Amino acid sequence: MTPDRRARRDAPPDPGLARHDPDPSEAAAAEARDAVADAHRREWAYVLAATARVAGDLDLAEECVQDAYLAALDAWTKQGVPNSPGAWLTTTARRRALDICRRQRTLRDKLPLLIDPEPANEGLDSSFAPPDPFAALGACLASAGSAPPVPDDRLRLIFTCCHPALAPEAQIALTLRLVCGLTTPQIAQAFLVSEATMAARVTRAKKKIAAARIPYRVPEATELPDRLRAVLAVIHLVYTTGHTDPTGTDLMQRDLVACAIDLARMLRVLMPDEREVRGLLALMLLTDSRTRARTDEQGRLVLLEYQDRGLWNREQIEEGMSLIPQALRGGRPGRYALQAAIAALHAEAKTYQETDWPQIVELYDVLMRVWPSPVVALNRAAARSMVYGAEAALAEIAELEQHGFGGAGRSTGLAGYRYLPAAKADLLRRLGRTDEAVAEYRAALSLTEGGAEREFLLRKLRELGAEERLGDSADSYEE
Amino acid sequence: MAEYMILLFDDEAAWAAASPEEYDRMLKAHGRFQEQCVELGGKIVNSNALQPTSTATSVRGDVVTDGPFAETKEALGGYYLVEAADLDQALAIAKLVPVLKGGVEVRPIMVF
């Protein structure tokens, strides 16, 4: 690969390019820019997944897709936006991949991406299968214009990106890069690492896919539950990374949220029978519906209890709620479906006090069996406090701290869990046990690094009349 | 098909303390594994068990020392060189390798 190509690959399609075009119509250029940006968001995974099948190599596929988007700016400005931008981009990217393959026959020896031959697919799939990868080239070029890409190519792509043999952070980076089409600098920024670190992470993961022959395919039925769990975990983590910093000022964080929701929507179309896919999409939509109410004008965190429910996004709530019945139906529901159901009960409640707390407690009981974890244990205790009082909830937390939780032979403690002191502090505060509450808020503060969460704890301390004496670290949070 | 080296890492103390019955059980388990590997569509190209690290000698430059190259709780105790279609198949095979307390590492063989 030539150096200039490598440099170009990291750059998103530059909308400014169209302006240098001698073509007169500014309106046409604007339309093309919009269409390219739209296609980048909607069709990236589709185009890349279909191109990877022809290119037989993720790096080459990515480069060809990037080139196709650049070519689209120019072509669509001159000739108008095609009826099916995705098909146009796919055809262009695949032609380019085939051209390059033809010229660099050595590519065959370069540990290509492992693609299952699927004879049902009009010879497209065998275009890269040994012994002669180029036998089907003519047929492939001929059909590239008309034949739609195999519908599950995007699934292959995401399952390859989220293969358990790749490190979790590499799975996320690859998914954002290859499936969502984010650039390496964007991903680096979102995960607070240097561009060089992120680029190395992506390169290493791609090399492992090729060298260890991680296959480009959807797992078989027996492996599917585990493998799908890994994919959903990646999507959920992309979402929480975007959602956790609630200041809302950082556009990148919103992009991550949008990527996660787009990914879940895509999976829902491709795997309509998977209940947890619905569950996860519902959970993200319902959680995201509260975004505008999560912070006040000063960008400070507002807890559910004090949120202005009029600011909640009703459209997202409706869409999220519509997914839940089918996510819950048919056997024991998964963790995402249950979490979504809990979020739905909050979404339906007129006020915090009028929330159906007994049902929420019941759902947490089931969730605790499906997914025993500190976060569920604490949330269940908080929900129980709304039904049985703060005293009972405190006793339950004390019990959890002492004996842990989890099924037989698998006991997990709460010790060191950073939300533990904050949860206790809130219950103590409600019981009027101010001194103990202050001590717990201080303990929480010592475990918290995030700006908005620290600010929240400091505010709670001030409300309880406690001066913060942590010194240096508190200075930057003064009003 | 591609070749993968499955490296067996196990607790040497556990092996040293194993009763003759347990030893025999492990040997039989390895015999069974070799059949299962074929059933999964893989092929064992070569395999060997190694003498314990107490018999190892390391050489770094000109310096010869007694013991393994790197001291670890679970030491390299043997290997299977297998042929598999892809990493998924190699991992399916690797999951069946009998070990006492440790686990295995799967490494693709470099193709030049």
Interface residues (C-beta under 8 A of the other chain):
Chain A: L111 L114 H163 A165 A211 A212 R213 I214 P215 P219 E223
Chain B: A2 A85 D86 L87 D88 L91 V106 P108 M110 V111
